[in-house]
Every structure is written in C-alpha cells, then in structure tokens.
C-alpha cells in the first residue's frame, strides 16, 4: 500500500520548499448531521471505517443531542470496540457563550482575553491528554485568506484549532496559510461537504501541504474508493473538476496541453533513467501535476490522461 508518507517518487517541490510549518492534526467532522440528506447508522459506520483507514485520529461523530440514529451509531461503536486506541472521538457541544465563532468580527485582543478567561476557568491548560484546544472558526467566511492567516499567527502561541467554511471559496487557502502561520489542528470534511457552502476540504488541503514539504500522515492510496463511499453515504457528487479527486482533473483535452504533457513525461523518463544509473532518487518534477498520481491509486492506464496518447500515436 502506498501512502503519502511513503511516496515511491520524491516530489521535488516538497524537497525544495522554503515554506515553514509542521504537519497539523486533521480533525474530521464529516459525520455530523449537517447534510440535507442525513446518513443512516449503517452509512455512518461505513464512513467511520473509511476515516480510520485513511488514518484520521480525531473524528467528531455527533452533537450532544442529535437523534436516535446518532445515539445508536455511537452505542454500536463503543459496544463493538470499533474505535482504535489511537483514535479520539469527539462530541460537538455548544456552550452558552460562544465568542470564538465571532473571531473574524471581534478585536483580536478581546478574543484572546475571552480565550484566556476560559482557559483559567477550565483549569486544564497543561500539555498532554488534558490539554485545552480553542477552536477559531471561520464559520462564515467574510475575509481574505491572508487576513485569517494573520489572525491565526497572532494566536499561534495560545490557540491551535481551526474550523473553516467556504463562503468565499477560499477555505483551503485560508487553512493552508494558517498552518504556515502556526496552526496545529484543522477541522473539516472530505471533498468540501458540510453546511451551506461546505467546510474546508481536508483532502485538497492535505495534498496541497504534501506538495509543499509537509507530509499529512494520511492514507490516500485509493482515492477513488473513498470517493465512492463518500458520494454513496452523502448522496452528493464530487465535482468533475474537484482538485485531486474529480474525474477530469488528470485528463488533458487541449492539444497544446497534451503536447506539453507528452514532452514533460518523456523528459522526466530520461531523468529517472539517469538517476537510476547513478543510484539517485527519482524526483517527481511535473509542471502539470504537483505529485505522482500513482500515490492516489490513479494511473494513465486507468483512463487518466487518456487524451494524451492520441498525441503520442
């Protein structure tokens, strides 16, 4: 099994990256009852098993008071020991004062003051299993991603959890910049699901970070299997142009693009043969693809870049 941490060809952009940042924890909220078509307990179990297989370690499974379906689902997970020892399940519970959701429209000094007051009242701010995590969400995305990243950088030594929505279409950009600004945890969904315009897509975010030298420690070796499960459980399609996952993203239709890709593949083949002869790493360096699609379980033989071969012939 090929995982993102065990790529068979090194990504050159990852090796040459000058960006700073460390691998964040990816907290999953796909199982919350926020979709128009709510999942049944058996669908939630299939989805949960997918998240465990993909190596998500923090999974938000329900609200504190949701439905009999969610109660049965959680009860089944516990009674049948379906939760691995290294996976933390989380329960979403809204407090009476939820100032953190107003982060983007409050003065930063006031937001930090509130967080420190909560930290003192809770009394569990020490490192380890009892540490406290403040969630700083862009529940309604109203500012540019660089503005959000500046806010996270300001909080970096005190706050560690992000929750972003995609109202302006820049949730991934905001999360990526926030990680480089010091964020330690990012909460989101697979393929931008969630309420309204959706939460940040953790697939796109994780793979973007991978191309910048930050290994996400997640298993994307069979992305099509994940797409099939997610679309079946959520009753929502993955857009054909969705980054990394859409059925058209690895297919070139324009003749000029086909010709360029053909030449790039040929040039990379020459470099790989030379590197192999000299016992050097095979560096992945493709202008049209920032990572080796074989790491996602994709290949030219399976139909990706099919149009390319009409040019080669």
Secondary structure by P-SEA (a helix, b strand, c coil): ccccccccccccccccccccccccbbbbccccccccccccaaaaaaaaaaaaaacccccccccccccaaaaaaaaaaaaaccccccbbbbbbbbcccccccccccccaaaaaaaaaaaaaaaccccccccbbbbbbccccccccaaaaaaaaaaacccccbbbbbcccccaaaaaaaaaaacccbbbbbccccccccccccaaaaaaaaaaaccccccccccaaaaaaaaaaaaccccccccccccccccccccaaaaaaaaaaaaaaaaaaaaaaaaccccccccccccccccccccccccccccccccccc
